[in-house]
């Protein structure tokens, strides 16, 4: 039931972002390009296969993908900030 329902949904052709928070394919590409240019962890990806490909989007801009840091690095970053805070408090 759900796959048939979602396949029947068409992306908007006119901007509805302010009213509904929905992007047109053109707006999605513009926003994605800005994200990729400003944040180096984000990049565009092609669809894995034709089944997941959307005809409204360019072949090389089907998905936005980010490389998320692993838990170990996140924990290390949190510990470093805690240590810096403790050192700062000692110096004061």
N, C-alpha and C positions, 0 to 999 in steps of 0.2 A: 504494500500500500504506500509506504513512505517514498520509495524510489520513484514511483509513478507521479506522486504529488510534487516532489522536488524537481523532476524533469519538466513539469508543466510551468514552473515559475520562470518568468523571463526577467532579465535585468532591466532596470529602468533606463529609458532613453533620454529622459530629462532629469536634471538634478532634483533629488528629494532628500538631500542630506540634512538640511535644516529641519524639515518637517518629520522625516522618518528615520534619519541616520543611515540612509542607504546610498551607496555610491554607484554612479554609472560606471561602465567599464573604462571610459576615458578618465574619469576622476580617480578610479582605482589605480590606473597606470601612473597618473601624475603624482598621486600621493605616494605610491610605491617607489617611484624614481627619486622623490625627495628623501624618503626614508633611507634608501640605499646610498644616496650621496652623502647624507649627514651621519649615518651610523654604519661604520664598516663591518659590523657583525651581520648585517642584513644583506641578502642578495636575492635576485630573481632566479627562479627555477622553471624549467620546462615540465610539462606533465609527464608522469612516468609512462603512461600509455594513452592511446586515443580515447579509452573509456573515461578518463578523468580530464580530458581536454575540453576547454570552453571555447567555442568558435568566436566569441566576442573579443577574446584576448589574443595578443600575438603569441606565437609558439614559444618564444623564449621568455615570456612574462606571464606564465600561468599561475605561479605561486610565489609568495614571499617566504623566504626561509632565513632563519637565524641560527647562528652557532651559539648555543647557550653554554656558559661556563659550567664545568662539572662541580659537584658538591664540595670536593676537596678544595678547589680554588676559592669557592665562596667562603668556606670556613676559614681559610687562611686570610682572606681579606678582612673578615670580621675580627679575627684575632689581632691582626696588625692595627686596625683602627682602635681596638680596645687598649692595646699596649701604648699606642701614641697618646690616647686620652689619659692613661695612667701616668705616663711620663710627664705630660703637660701639667697635670694636677700636682705632681711632686715638685716640679720646677717653680710653681706659683707659691 
